[in-house]
Each structure stands twice: as structure tokens, then as C-alpha cells.
Amino acid sequence: MDEGVPSYSHNGNEPQGLSSSPLNLLIVEDVSEDIELILLTLDAADIPFTYDTTSSAEQCKHLLRTRNYDVVLSDYRLPDLNGLQVLELLKDLGQEIPFILITGSLGEEAAVECIKAGMTDYVLKDRLFRLPTVVERALQEFTLRRQQKSAIAQIHQQAWREAIVNRIVQVMRKTLVLEKVLQTTVDQIHEALHVNRCSILQPRLEQPSHSTISYISHRTTDREALLGVTCELYDSYQNALINDQPIIIHDTEDLPAHIELAAKTINVRSVLLMPLLHQQSYLGGICLQQCDRQRTWTEDEVVLIKAIADQCAIAIHQAQLYQQAQTELAERQRIEAQLRYDAFHDTLTGLPNRALLMNRLEHTLQLSQRRLIRYIPYQFAILFLDLDRFKVVNDSLGHTAGDCLLRNVAQQLQACLRMGDTVARLGGDEFVMLLEDIQGVHDAIEVANRIHQSLKAPISLNGHEVFISTSIGITLNSAHYTQPDQLLRDADIAMYRAKRRSRGAYEIFDASMHTHALRQLQLESDLQRAVERQELSVYYQPIMALDDRHIQGFETLLRWHHPEQGMIAPGEFIPIAEETGLIIDLDLWVVEEACRQLKIWNQIFPMLPALTVSVNLSGQQFSYPELISRIDQVLDGSGISGSQLKLEITEGVLIENTEVAATILRQFQDRNIQVCLDDFGTGYSSLSYLHRFPIDSIKIDQSFITLLETDLEKSEIVKAIVNLALNLGINVVAEGLETPKQLAYLRSIKCQSGQGYLFSPPLDLAAASEFLYQNNSVHSV
């Protein structure tokens, strides 16, 4: 290709990650069809580009020298050159350009050679659709490397400047105390002894066995040569100097050959080395050199230098004490500053902690009250955040991953803040935001929505993608708030209301929540003693076979007869039991009562087919290490078979801790305990669970059954679920059956079992026994 070779261009929509100007490509390829495919592929990706093509070494070299390219796309084997040669050309020309190999095949050895030679990436010709992605990634990596090099260069440049400044600062600190003394010392030695050179040396801190010149006469010439020879002389006799023995060399010709040679290069003929010692501490030495002639050092000269050295040593010692005091003071101040910081910041996330939050909140509250007196509105809000499912992440991936997650969330929360606002970590997975000087509740809601949006993206932890959400309680300031704790309390109450409503929600506090919270607190206290006071009872709702309406078993339902408030709905006290952990003992108490009663019914109604009892099991049980042993105790104590016990779990249990759930379900299976997937269709409804886990039956949620007569879509979904379950050998139970039409439809699609008010409401023990008696009579007939 000659210098007049045209460049071709294509304008397309700019893909994300590429610059606004078209890419300038060099395509090294000899097959026109392959070039056309490359252009079509880039064209299809809407990448704007210009390009040159070549297939010879000379043309390639000429183009690389005369034109600037963003990316080189090259075949590996061409008649006149190969990919390695193109890489070599780039290297010779000193050009760092992303190089992407496009080849029909690439062996391992060739790939290694290309990588060593600087290949950025490669694309096989039969997978050319990857080219746009590879080009974009290569450009991004190239840009990142260039930015990193620039940043490193800046760091080195800054370090170089700081080193110079530090040296200047160190000299300034020393000369404030020593300069006059040392300068006077050197001048006096020159005046008294008429030596050519004089220097003061000290041991290197990082390598005490070697010396460095800390002060040298300004009258000295050939300083660089002098430094080398002086230090070599000094180091050779350092042991003697440490023992307070001066080194007197009348003629360097008497020195070892290597030192004599070095001395001759700067015409050093005679040397006097005097140690600097203070209270037996070795501080360095004074070095005198005679250059113009051989000199015999007299005793008087040695005594004089010794006296001067003693005074110099005192000055250096005092300077060191001063420097040590300054260093200790600086370190103490640093420690105190760190302690002050640590006292008001969370060590894990670096966010303000409770103490600093309360300080700022109190200040903001006082400001609001002062403004209120002057009729100047000043509104602020508290957002109380609690991460949803954090315990699951912490327990399954470990505390290190949990800490990493908290740090990641802290960074995202900071990014959601407005200027002047505060986000603090109270501890665990709880965070609080203080939004100051807002215009109204809509500002707080906007921040809450921003937080929820920010947390939607998955977070990578130890190779796992984790999705996290947060429940948020919002409190706005008002005149009746006088203490920071009151604001936090009400925001906390609103947060729990949000958490009960759904994950990733927010609630704004109102006065009724406080009343409700007090009632919840009282119920929590009463629930602790409800079992002991025999206020709890088990109700039984029959589960019937739909074909002949004979009883198959019961679902157990917990009821609480409060001595003062009457019957309390499960929807009110079960969440309290979940939050406090009481649900563990309550579930197992229901299992024990149900199994005990089932044994009695087995004895009273031997003609009935084997009944089952179904007990709802909380997801918390799957984190309870003694679950299996406790159930074994119940089965052994009641004497019933595991096949007569059904444990109902929700789909969320399988989602939150898949491995643990699979292990426990297999242990249930080993004991012939049946597992029922409750409320099927309302949660994640992943059909893969029916394959992956030992599920014996599923319960179609009442919300689907209720609409069977009016909602064709719902009826088709129910039909599909039943067909799938039948094919998998899984029993289907329809919940909430209320009308004969619903029953008829379910029979028509071969749904096996059902429960609901069409058959019977939940029954107390006496009514359930009577129900069994009636069914036994029918069965006996």
C-alpha cells in the first residue's frame, strides 16, 4: 500500500464504553471475504469506525509509522507476515495499541506466544459475533491501563517532590539547633589545622553498618568523589570508632589497595577520623582529610579534635532528644486524633457511629426548636434502615462476606446522601440517615426511593451474587419531640411496620404506630408465658379426598385465647413469635401436641385409613441445630410413624438457604416424614424446586382457588400446576375450597385433596374428634 491508500469509514451509533469519535482500525487480512465479515459485524453493532487494510509486512509497517490507530485487527497467518510479526512491529515502533487476533484456529502454543508478545485478545472467525464486545473490552482495558500508568507517574512525581520537601524540612529542624554549631566546628578546624576537607558523618538508620555524610565543609570541591571515599574510609574503621578509638592515617599509601586507589582519585594523602560519642552512645564521627601533601597528625591536633568532637557530640545528642520529643509528641497527637475519630465512627464502615449521630441529631433538634420560636420553619427527617435477609447472607457466606456486604451498602448509602446529610451505622445491619433542612416528606421519600433503587443491583461476595434490600422507617420532626431517642424510637417502629408489609418497603411514622408498638410489646411479654398458662391451643382443619370426600388428615392451626383480650389472630402473634425467636418452641410444641393427639385418634378410630397431621414449620427452624433431634424425640414419644407427619414449609425457605434446606429435607425423607410446599404460586414458584427437593405435596394457595369460577387465567394456572404435579407423582392440596363449583372443577382436573369451609372450618379438639366420629361411621357403613 502506498501513501495514497484511502481510509474507509463507517458511521454508526456509538456503543456504550467507546469514545465519541470513530475508531481508527487497521485490519491486517488477505482474504477480502473475511474483511467484509469483520466490517459487517462491526457495522451490525453500530460502532462508528474508519479503517485501513493491508496484507503485507511493508505496507503494515508503513501504515503503523504514518497513521494513528485505535485497534489492530489481524489474522494469524498471512502469506507475507503473521500475527507475531505485527506484534513485533508494534513493539519496535513503541506503539501500545490494543491488538486483537482474528483467526480460524489458534493452538495453545501459538496463543501463549501471542500473549507473551502483547496480544490483547483473540476471536475465532466462526465466533465473529463476539468481536464488538472484545473490541469494546480491549479499549476499556487499554484506557484503564493508560490511566493507571498516568496515576502511578503522578504518584512517583508527588513522592519525589515530598521527599525533597521532607529533606528540606529535616534540614531546617536540625539546623535550627545544629547549623551554627556544626558550621563553627568546621570553620574552627579549618582555621586551626588548615585541613583541605572536613565532614561530619552519622550512621545510617536503615543500615547502621554504613555511614552517610550529614554535614560537610562548604569549602570542599569534588564533593561527589569525596562522599564515596570518605564513607569508604569511615566504614572500614567503624568498629574502632565505636570503641572510641580515633583513626589516624598519616599516608594513604599505607592503606589496603582498594582504599588507596580510591583515595588517590581525589588526591587524599592523610586522614583523621574522630568518633562522636555521648554517654557511651555512638553518634558518628568527624573526618579530616589532607589532600595537597602527606601530613603527620600531631598529638596536640588529636587532642584538639577530640575536644571539639566531645562538644559536637553533646550538640547532636541534644538535637536527637529534641527530635525524639517532637516525634513522640506527634505520635501522641496522632493517637489522640485516632482515638477521637474511633470514638465517633464505626470501625467497619468508617461511617459515623451512634454517639456521633446522637450528637448531630441533638444539635439539629435544638436548631429546629430555636427556629420554631422565631417562626422560621426548619424540617428534618430520620430514616431508620434495616437490611432484609442480612442474617441469611451472614450465616451462609460467613462473617467476612457479611462485613464486606455492610461496607458495600455503606458506600451506596453515602452516594444517596445530599450535601450536609448524615448516614450512620448503629450496629449490626442497622443504619440511620439524618436529612436536614428538607422541604417536606417528599424529600425523605425521594431519598428512600433512591436507596431502594441503588440496592437493586446484585453485589458480588466470594463468587456469589447477592441481592439485598432494606426496610426503611421515616420520622419527621415535630414540636413534641424533645430528645433524639424519641425520633429514633419512632423511626424504628415505622421500619418494623415496613418490614412486616414487604421487603424493600418504607413506612412513615404516625401516632397510631406507637400505640400499636406498645400493644406488640405487651403481646410479646404475654406470649412468653402463654404456653405455661395453657392459653394456646391447637385447632384442626380437615383435609379431604376430593373424589369420595373421605378424610385424609388435618392441618394444625395455632390459636391464642388471651385472658384479657380474647382470641388473638395468628397474623398478629405469629410475626411476634418470629421476631423474638419464640416460633422455634411454638412450632415444636404444635408438632408434639398434634402427634400426641394423632396417636389417640389412631386408637379410637382404627377403621379409618391412616390419618396425617400437617404442621407449618417456620423458616427459622432450618437454622435451629436441634430440629431433627427434637422431632425424633416427638416421634419416639408419641409412637406414631413418620409417614403420618407432614411438615409444611414455604418456598422462601428453599430460596434463602438452599444447601441447608436440602440437607434437612433429606433427613425428613429418611424418617418417612412428608414435606408439603405451602402457598404454592404466591412466592417464587420455581418449578425446579419440585425436581431438586424431596417434595411430597404442594398446596395451591387460596387466592387461586377463590377465583376459579371468575378468572380463566387463574383456572388455567391451577390446571397446569395439577398436571405437572401428577406427572411428578406429587400430591396436590387445594386450599380455601368454599363452593361446589370449585370442587367440581378441581375434580375434573384430577386434583386429589382439598381443605376449606366447604368441608369444615378449623375445629377445636372436641369438634375435630366429632368430625372424625362422623367420618368413621360413614367409613364403617
C-alpha positions in Angstrom: 0.0 0.0 0.0 1.4 3.4 -0.9 1.0 6.7 0.9 -2.1 7.4 -1.1 -4.0 4.4 0.2 -7.5 5.6 1.1 -9.0 5.2 4.5 -12.6 3.9 4.7 -15.1 5.0 7.3 -18.4 3.9 8.7 -20.7 5.9 10.9 -22.9 4.1 13.4 -24.5 4.7 16.7 -21.8 4.8 19.4 -21.9 1.8 21.7 -21.5 2.3 25.5 -17.9 2.5 26.6 -16.4 3.8 23.3 -15.3 7.3 22.6 -17.4 9.7 20.7 -15.1 9.9 17.7 -15.0 6.9 15.2 -12.5 4.2 15.9 -9.5 4.1 13.5 -8.9 0.4 12.7 -6.0 -1.3 11.0 -7.2 -4.6 9.5 -4.3 -7.0 8.6 -6.0 -9.6 6.4 -5.5 -11.0 2.9 -9.0 -12.6 2.4 -11.5 -10.0 1.2 -14.5 -12.1 2.3 -13.1 -12.1 5.9 -12.6 -8.4 5.8 -16.1 -8.0 4.6 -17.4 -10.1 7.5 -15.4 -8.1 10.0 -16.9 -4.8 8.7 -20.4 -6.3 8.6 -20.0 -7.5 12.2 -18.8 -4.1 13.5 -21.5 -2.4 11.3 -24.2 -4.5 12.9 -23.0 -3.4 16.4 -23.4 0.3 15.4 -19.8 1.0 16.1 -18.5 4.1 14.2 -15.1 3.4 12.6 -12.7 4.2 9.9 -10.3 1.5 8.6 -7.3 0.6 6.5 -6.5 -2.8 5.3 -3.2 -4.4 4.5 -1.7 -7.9 3.9 2.0 -7.3 3.6 4.7 -6.5 6.0 6.0 -3.4 4.2 2.5 -1.9 3.9 1.8 -2.7 7.6 5.0 -1.1 8.7 4.3 2.0 6.6 0.8 2.4 7.9 1.8 2.0 11.5 4.5 4.6 11.1 2.4 7.2 9.3 -1.0 6.8 10.8 -2.5 6.6 14.3 -4.8 3.6 15.0 -7.0 2.8 18.0 -7.1 -1.0 17.4 -5.3 -3.5 15.2 -7.3 -6.5 13.9 -5.0 -9.1 12.4 -5.2 -12.6 11.0 -2.6 -15.0 12.5 -1.3 -16.4 9.2 -0.9 -14.3 6.0 1.3 -15.0 3.0 3.7 -12.2 3.7 3.6 -12.0 7.6 1.9 -13.3 10.6 0.3 -12.0 13.8 3.5 -12.3 15.8 5.3 -10.1 13.3 2.7 -7.5 13.5 3.1 -7.5 17.3 6.9 -7.2 16.8 6.3 -4.2 14.5 4.2 -2.5 17.2 6.9 -3.2 19.8 9.7 -1.9 17.6 7.7 1.3 16.8 7.0 1.7 20.5 3.2 1.8 19.9 0.9 0.5 22.6 -2.3 -0.3 20.7 -4.9 -3.0 21.5 -4.1 -6.0 19.3 -6.9 -8.5 18.6 -6.2 -11.6 16.7 -8.9 -12.9 14.3 -8.2 -16.4 13.2 -9.8 -19.6 12.2 -8.0 -21.6 14.9 -5.3 -20.9 17.4 -3.3 -23.6 19.1 -2.2 -23.4 22.7 1.5 -22.8 21.8 0.6 -20.1 19.4 -1.7 -18.5 21.9 1.0 -18.4 24.5 3.4 -16.8 22.1 0.9 -14.2 21.1 0.1 -13.4 24.7 3.8 -13.1 25.6 4.2 -10.8 22.5 1.5 -8.5 23.7 -1.8 -9.8 22.2 -4.8 -8.2 23.9 -7.4 -10.8 22.9 -8.5 -13.0 20.1 -11.7 -14.0 18.3 -12.2 -17.2 16.3 -13.6 -16.5 12.8 -16.5 -18.8 13.4 -17.5 -16.8 16.5 -17.0 -13.4 14.9 -20.2 -12.1 16.7 -18.0 -11.7 19.8 -15.8 -9.1 18.0 -17.7 -5.9 19.1 -17.7 -7.0 22.7 -14.0 -7.9 22.5 -13.1 -4.6 20.8 -15.0 -2.6 23.4 -13.4 -4.5 26.3 -10.0 -4.1 24.8 -10.4 -0.4 24.5 -11.7 -0.1 28.1 -8.8 -2.1 29.4 -6.3 -0.1 27.3 -7.8 3.1 28.7 -7.7 1.8 32.2 -4.0 0.8 31.9 -3.2 4.2 30.5 -5.0 5.9 33.4 -3.2 3.6 35.8 0.2 4.5 34.3 -0.6 8.1 34.5 -1.7 7.8 38.1 1.4 5.9 39.0 3.6 8.5 37.3 1.8 11.2 39.3 2.3 9.3 42.5 6.0 8.9 41.8 6.2 12.6 40.9 4.4 13.5 44.1 6.6 11.2 46.2 9.7 12.7 44.6 8.5 16.2 45.5 7.6 15.1 49.0 11.0 13.6 49.5 12.7 16.8 48.6 10.4 18.8 50.9 10.9 16.3 53.7 14.7 16.6 53.3 14.4 20.3 53.4 12.2 20.2 56.5 14.5 17.8 58.2 17.5 20.0 57.5 15.6 23.0 58.8 14.7 21.3 62.0 18.3 20.2 62.6 19.9 23.5 61.6 17.8 25.4 64.0 19.8 23.6 66.7 22.9 22.4 64.9 23.8 24.5 62.0 25.7 27.2 63.8 27.5 24.7 66.0 28.5 22.4 63.1 29.4 25.3 60.8 31.5 26.8 63.6 33.1 23.4 64.3 34.1 23.0 60.6 35.4 26.6 60.4 37.4 26.3 63.5 39.0 23.1 62.3 39.9 24.7 59.0 41.3 27.8 60.8 43.2 25.8 63.4 44.5 22.9 61.4 44.4 24.2 57.8 43.0 20.9 56.5 41.7 20.7 53.0 38.4 18.9 53.8 36.3 18.4 56.9 33.0 16.5 57.2 30.7 15.2 60.0 29.2 11.7 59.5 26.5 9.7 61.2 25.4 6.0 60.9 22.6 5.2 58.5 19.4 4.4 60.4 18.3 1.8 58.0 21.8 0.2 57.8 23.9 1.1 60.9 27.0 -0.7 59.5 27.3 2.0 56.8 27.7 5.7 57.1 26.4 8.9 55.4 27.7 12.4 55.4 25.3 14.6 57.3 27.5 17.8 57.2 30.4 18.8 55.0 32.5 21.8 54.6 31.2 24.3 52.1 34.8 24.9 51.1 35.1 21.4 49.7 35.4 20.7 45.9 34.9 17.4 44.1 32.1 16.7 46.6 30.7 13.5 44.9 34.1 11.8 44.8 34.7 12.9 48.4 31.5 11.3 49.6 32.4 7.9 48.2 36.0 7.9 49.6 35.1 9.4 52.9 32.3 6.9 53.6 34.5 4.0 52.4 37.3 5.1 54.8 34.8 5.6 57.6 33.1 2.3 57.1 36.4 0.4 57.0 37.3 1.6 60.5 33.9 1.9 62.1 34.4 -0.8 64.7 37.4 1.0 66.1 35.5 4.3 66.1 32.6 2.8 68.0 35.1 1.8 70.7 36.2 5.4 71.0 39.4 4.9 69.1 40.4 7.6 66.6 41.8 6.5 63.3 45.0 8.3 62.3 46.3 7.8 58.8 49.4 9.7 58.1 49.7 8.4 54.5 47.0 6.7 52.4 49.7 4.7 50.6 49.8 2.5 53.7 46.1 1.6 53.3 44.7 -1.5 51.6 45.0 -1.4 47.9 41.3 -0.7 47.1 41.1 2.2 49.6 44.4 3.6 48.4 43.2 3.6 44.9 40.0 5.3 45.8 41.9 7.9 47.9 44.3 8.6 45.0 41.5 9.5 42.7 40.8 12.6 44.8 44.3 13.1 46.0 43.7 12.2 49.6 47.0 11.7 51.4 46.3 11.9 55.1 43.1 11.2 57.2 42.0 11.8 60.8 38.7 10.1 61.9 37.5 11.1 65.3 34.5 9.3 66.9 31.5 11.2 68.2 30.3 9.6 71.5 28.0 10.8 74.2 27.5 8.8 77.4 28.9 5.7 75.5 26.4 6.2 72.7 27.9 6.2 69.2 26.7 9.1 67.2 29.1 9.1 64.2 32.4 10.8 63.6 34.4 13.8 62.3 36.6 13.2 59.3 39.6 15.4 58.4 41.4 15.0 55.1 44.7 16.5 53.8 44.9 16.4 50.0 47.8 18.6 48.9 50.5 16.7 50.8 51.3 13.9 53.3 50.5 15.0 56.8 51.6 13.7 60.2 48.8 14.4 62.7 50.4 15.7 66.0 49.2 14.8 69.5 48.0 18.4 70.1 45.9 18.2 66.9 44.4 14.9 68.0 43.6 16.3 71.5 42.0 19.4 69.9 39.8 17.4 67.5 38.8 15.2 70.5 37.7 18.2 72.5 35.8 19.6 69.5 34.2 16.1 68.9 33.0 16.0 72.5 31.2 19.3 72.2 29.8 18.3 68.8 28.5 15.0 70.3 26.7 16.9 73.0 25.0 19.2 70.4 24.0 16.2 68.3 22.6 14.4 71.4 20.6 17.4 72.3 19.2 17.6 68.8 18.3 14.0 68.9 16.5 14.4 72.2 14.6 17.4 70.7 13.7 15.4 67.6 12.6 12.4 69.7 10.4 14.7 71.8 8.9 16.1 68.7 8.3 12.6 67.3 6.7 11.4 70.4 4.5 14.4 70.6 3.4 14.0 67.0 2.7 10.3 67.6 0.7 11.1 70.8 -1.3 13.7 68.9 -1.9 11.2 66.1 -3.1 8.6 68.5 -5.3 11.0 70.3 -6.8 12.1 67.0 -7.4 8.5 66.0 -9.0 7.8 69.4 -11.3 10.8 68.9 -12.1 9.6 65.4 -12.7 6.0 66.6 -14.9 7.2 69.4 -17.3 8.7 66.9 -17.0 6.4 63.9 -17.8 2.8 63.1 -14.6 0.8 62.7 -16.0 -1.5 60.0 -17.6 1.1 57.6 -16.0 4.4 58.6 -19.4 5.9 59.0 -20.4 8.0 62.0 -21.5 5.8 64.9 -24.4 6.1 67.3 -22.5 8.6 69.5 -21.8 11.0 66.7 -25.3 10.5 65.2 -26.9 11.4 68.6 -24.6 14.4 68.9 -25.7 15.7 65.4 -29.3 14.8 66.0 -29.4 16.7 69.3 -27.8 19.7 67.6 -30.3 19.5 64.7 -33.2 19.2 67.2 -32.1 22.2 69.1 -31.7 24.2 65.9 -35.3 23.2 64.9 -36.6 24.3 68.3 -34.8 27.7 68.1 -36.2 28.2 64.6 -39.7 27.3 65.8 -39.6 30.0 68.5 -38.7 32.5 65.8 -41.4 31.1 63.5 -38.8 30.0 60.9 -39.7 26.6 59.6 -36.9 24.0 59.8 -37.8 20.5 59.0 -35.6 17.4 59.1 -36.2 13.6 58.8 -34.8 10.4 60.3 -34.6 7.3 58.0 -34.1 4.1 60.0 -32.8 1.3 57.8 -32.6 -2.4 58.5 -31.2 -4.8 55.8 -33.6 -7.6 54.7 -32.2 -11.1 54.8 -28.8 -10.0 56.1 -28.7 -12.8 58.6 -29.1 -15.3 55.8 -26.1 -13.9 53.9 -24.0 -13.7 57.1 -24.9 -17.3 58.1 -24.5 -18.9 54.7 -21.4 -17.0 53.3 -19.7 -16.2 56.6 -19.0 -13.1 58.7 -16.2 -11.9 56.4 -18.7 -11.7 53.5 -21.2 -10.1 55.8 -18.7 -7.4 56.7 -17.9 -6.9 53.0 -21.6 -6.5 52.3 -22.0 -3.9 55.1 -19.1 -1.9 53.7 -20.6 -2.0 50.2 -24.0 -0.9 51.5 -22.4 1.9 53.5 -20.8 3.2 50.3 -24.0 3.1 48.4 -25.9 4.8 51.2 -23.3 7.6 51.2 -23.8 8.0 47.5 -27.6 8.5 48.1 -27.0 11.4 50.5 -27.5 15.0 49.8 -24.8 17.5 50.8 -24.8 18.1 54.5 -26.8 15.0 55.4 -25.5 12.2 57.7 -25.6 8.4 57.4 -24.5 6.4 60.5 -24.3 2.7 61.4 -25.9 1.9 64.7 -24.6 -1.7 64.7 -25.4 -5.0 63.1 -27.3 -4.3 59.8 -29.0 -1.1 61.1 -28.2 2.3 59.5 -29.7 5.7 60.2 -29.9 8.7 57.9 -30.4 12.3 59.1 -31.8 14.5 56.4 -31.5 18.2 57.4 -33.4 21.2 56.1 -35.9 19.3 53.9 -38.9 20.9 52.2 -41.3 18.2 53.2 -41.9 14.5 53.5 -41.5 14.2 49.7 -37.7 14.8 50.1 -37.4 11.9 52.6 -39.5 9.7 50.3 -37.2 10.6 47.3 -34.1 9.6 49.3 -35.8 6.3 50.4 -36.7 5.5 46.8 -33.1 6.4 45.7 -31.8 3.9 48.3 -34.1 1.1 47.2 -33.1 1.8 43.5 -29.4 1.8 44.5 -29.6 -1.6 46.2 -31.4 -3.3 43.4 -28.1 -4.2 41.6 -26.5 -7.5 42.7 -23.5 -7.5 45.0 -20.7 -10.0 44.4 -19.5 -11.7 47.5 -17.0 -14.6 47.3 -18.2 -15.5 43.9 -21.8 -15.3 44.8 -24.3 -12.7 43.5 -26.3 -11.4 46.5 -29.4 -9.3 46.2 -30.1 -7.1 49.2 -33.0 -4.8 50.1 -33.7 -2.7 53.1 -36.8 -1.8 55.1 -37.0 1.9 55.9 -38.9 3.8 58.7 -39.3 7.5 58.3 -39.9 10.0 61.1 -40.3 13.8 60.5 -39.5 16.2 63.3 -42.4 17.9 65.2 -42.8 20.0 68.3 -43.5 17.1 70.6 -40.0 15.6 70.0 -37.6 16.8 72.7 -35.0 14.0 72.7 -33.0 12.3 69.9 -34.0 8.9 71.3 -37.7 9.7 70.7 -37.0 10.2 67.0 -35.0 7.1 66.7 -37.7 5.1 68.6 -40.5 6.1 66.2 -38.4 5.7 63.1 -37.6 2.2 64.4 -41.3 1.4 64.9 -42.0 2.6 61.3 -39.2 0.5 60.0 -40.7 -2.7 61.6 -44.1 -1.8 60.1 -42.4 -1.6 56.7 -40.6 -4.9 57.2 -43.9 -6.6 58.1 -45.6 -5.2 55.0 -43.0 -6.4 52.5 -39.3 -6.4 51.9 -37.7 -3.3 50.4 -40.5 -1.0 51.6 -40.7 2.2 53.6 -43.3 3.5 56.1 -43.8 7.0 57.5 -44.4 7.1 61.2 -47.8 8.1 62.6 -49.1 8.2 66.2 -51.1 5.0 65.8 -47.9 3.1 65.2 -46.7 4.0 68.7 -49.9 2.7 70.2 -49.6 -0.5 68.1 -45.9 -0.9 69.2 -46.9 -0.7 72.8 -49.5 -3.3 72.3 -47.0 -5.5 70.4 -44.6 -5.2 73.3 -47.2 -6.3 75.7 -48.2 -9.2 73.5 -44.6 -10.2 73.3 -44.4 -10.3 77.0 -47.7 -12.2 77.3 -46.7 -14.7 74.6 -43.6 -15.7 76.6 -46.0 -17.1 79.2 -48.9 -18.2 77.0 -47.7 -21.8 76.8 -47.2 -22.1 80.6 -50.6 -20.6 81.2 -52.2 -23.0 78.7 -53.6 -20.1 76.7 -52.5 -21.7 73.4 -54.5 -24.4 71.7 -54.3 -26.4 68.5 -57.2 -26.3 66.0 -57.6 -28.8 63.3 -58.9 -28.2 59.7 -59.8 -31.4 57.8 -58.0 -32.3 54.6 -60.4 -34.3 52.4 -60.0 -36.5 49.4 -61.9 -34.8 46.6 -63.0 -37.9 44.8 -65.1 -39.5 47.6 -64.8 -36.8 50.3 -63.2 -39.1 52.9 -60.9 -37.5 55.4 -57.1 -37.8 54.8 -55.8 -35.8 57.7 -55.8 -32.4 59.4 -53.8 -29.2 59.1 -53.0 -27.9 62.6 -53.6 -24.2 63.3 -52.4 -22.4 66.4 -54.9 -20.3 68.4 -54.3 -17.9 71.3 -57.0 -17.3 73.9 -55.8 -14.2 75.7 -57.3 -13.9 79.2 -57.9 -10.2 78.7 -58.0 -9.5 75.0 -59.9 -12.7 73.9 -59.0 -14.5 70.8 -55.9 -13.0 69.1 -55.4 -13.7 65.4 -52.4 -15.7 64.3 -51.5 -12.9 61.9 -50.8 -10.7 64.9 -48.9 -13.0 67.3 -47.1 -15.3 64.8 -44.9 -12.4 63.5 -44.0 -11.5 67.1 -43.0 -15.1 67.7 -40.9 -15.0 64.5 -39.1 -11.7 65.6 -38.4 -12.9 69.1 -37.4 -16.5 68.2 -40.3 -18.0 70.2 -41.5 -19.6 66.9 -38.9 -22.4 67.4 -40.5 -23.7 70.6 -44.1 -22.9 69.4 -43.7 -24.9 66.2 -42.2 -27.9 68.1 -44.9 -27.7 70.7 -47.6 -27.9 68.0 -45.8 -30.9 66.5 -45.7 -32.6 69.9 -49.4 -31.9 70.6 -50.5 -32.9 67.1 -48.6 -36.2 67.3 -49.9 -37.0 70.8 -53.5 -36.4 69.6 -53.0 -38.4 66.4 -51.9 -41.4 68.5 -55.2 -41.1 70.5 -57.2 -40.9 67.3 -55.5 -43.9 65.8 -56.6 -45.9 68.9 -60.2 -44.6 68.9 -60.8 -44.9 65.1 -58.9 -47.9 63.9 -61.2 -48.4 60.9 -60.2 -45.1 59.4 -57.3 -45.0 56.9 -54.0 -43.8 58.4 -54.5 -40.1 59.2 -51.9 -37.4 58.8 -51.3 -34.2 60.6 -49.8 -31.2 58.8 -47.8 -28.7 60.8 -46.5 -25.4 59.5 -42.7 -25.1 60.1 -41.1 -21.7 60.3 -38.1 -20.9 58.1 -36.1 -20.2 61.4 -36.3 -23.9 62.2 -33.8 -24.5 59.4 -31.2 -22.6 61.4 -32.0 -24.5 64.6 -29.3 -27.2 65.0 -31.5 -29.4 67.2 -34.5 -29.6 64.9 -34.1 -33.2 63.8 -33.3 -34.5 67.3 -36.4 -32.7 68.7 -38.6 -34.2 66.0 -37.1 -37.6 66.7 -38.0 -37.2 70.3 -41.6 -36.4 69.5 -42.0 -39.4 67.1 -40.4 -41.7 69.6 -42.5 -40.3 72.5 -45.8 -40.5 70.6 -45.2 -43.8 68.9 -46.6 -42.6 65.6 -44.9 -43.3 62.2 -43.1 -40.6 60.5 -45.3 -41.2 57.5 -48.3 -39.8 59.4 -46.5 -36.4 60.0 -46.5 -33.7 57.3 -44.3 -30.6 57.7 -45.4 -27.6 55.6 -42.7 -25.1 54.5 -42.9 -22.1 52.3 -40.9 -21.5 49.0 -38.9 -18.8 50.8 -37.2 -21.5 52.9 -35.8 -23.1 49.8 -34.6 -19.8 48.4 -32.8 -18.4 51.4 -30.6 -21.3 52.3 -30.7 -23.9 49.5 -27.9 -26.3 50.8 -29.1 -26.4 54.4 -32.7 -26.9 53.3 -31.8 -29.8 51.0 -29.9 -31.5 53.8 -32.7 -31.2 56.3 -35.4 -32.3 53.8 -33.3 -35.4 53.0 -33.3 -36.1 56.8 -37.1 -35.8 56.8 -37.3 -38.2 53.9 -35.1 -40.7 55.7 -37.7 -40.7 58.5 -40.7 -41.0 56.0 -41.8 -37.6 57.1 -43.8 -35.9 54.3 -42.9 -32.4 53.1 -45.5 -30.1 51.7 -44.7 -26.9 49.9 -47.3 -24.4 51.3 -48.9 -21.4 49.5 -47.6 -22.6 46.1 -48.0 -19.9 43.5 -47.7 -16.9 45.7 -43.9 -16.8 46.2 -41.1 -17.5 43.8 -42.9 -20.6 42.4 -39.8 -22.0 40.8 -40.9 -25.4 39.3 -37.3 -26.5 39.6 -37.8 -26.9 43.4 -40.2 -29.8 42.6 -37.3 -31.6 40.9 -34.4 -30.5 43.2 -36.0 -31.2 46.6 -37.9 -34.2 48.1 -41.3 -32.6 48.0 -44.3 -34.9 48.6 -47.2 -32.5 48.1 -47.9 -28.9 47.3 -50.7 -26.6 48.4 -52.3 -24.3 45.9 -52.9 -21.0 47.6 -56.4 -19.9 48.4 -56.0 -16.8 46.3 -56.1 -19.1 43.2 -58.9 -21.3 44.3 -61.2 -18.4 45.2 -61.0 -17.1 41.6 -61.5 -20.4 39.8 -65.1 -19.5 38.8 -64.4 -16.0 37.5 -60.7 -15.9 36.4 -59.9 -18.1 33.4 -56.2 -17.4 33.7 -56.1 -18.5 37.3 -58.0 -21.7 36.5 -55.5 -22.5 33.7 -52.6 -21.9 36.1 -54.2 -24.3 38.6 -54.7 -26.9 35.9 -51.1 -26.6 34.8 -49.8 -27.0 38.4 -52.0 -30.1 38.9 -50.9 -31.7 35.7 -47.2 -31.1 36.4 -47.6 -32.4 40.0 -49.4 -35.5 38.7 -46.6 -36.2 36.3 -44.1 -35.9 39.1 -46.0 -38.1 41.4 -46.7 -35.1 43.8 -50.0 -34.8 45.6 -51.9 -31.5 45.3 -54.0 -29.9 48.0 -56.3 -27.0 47.2 -56.7 -24.5 50.0 -59.8 -22.4 50.7 -62.4 -24.6 49.0 -65.8 -22.9 49.5 -68.2 -23.7 46.7 -69.4 -26.9 44.9 -68.4 -25.4 41.6 -64.8 -25.0 42.8 -64.9 -28.7 43.9 -66.3 -29.8 40.6 -63.6 -28.1 38.6 -60.8 -29.5 40.8 -62.2 -33.0 40.5 -62.3 -32.5 36.7 -58.6 -31.8 36.6 -57.9 -34.7 39.0 -56.8 -32.6 42.0 -56.6 -35.2 44.8 -57.1 -33.3 48.0 -58.6 -30.1 49.4 -59.5 -28.2 52.5 -61.8 -25.3 53.2 -65.1 -24.2 54.6 -66.9 -26.3 52.0 -65.8 -29.3 54.2 -65.2 -27.7 57.6 -63.7 -24.7 59.3 -60.8 -25.1 61.7 -62.1 -27.1 64.6 -61.1 -27.3 68.3 -60.1 -30.7 69.7 -63.6 -31.8 70.6 -65.2 -30.8 67.3 -62.3 -32.4 65.4 -62.9 -35.7 67.3 -66.6 -35.4 66.5 -65.8 -34.8 62.8 -63.7 -38.0 62.8 -66.5 -39.9 64.5 -68.9 -38.9 61.8 -66.4 -39.9 59.1 -65.7 -43.2 60.9 -69.4 -44.0 60.9 -69.6 -43.4 57.2 -66.5 -45.4 56.6 -67.8 -48.3 58.7 -71.1 -48.4 56.8 
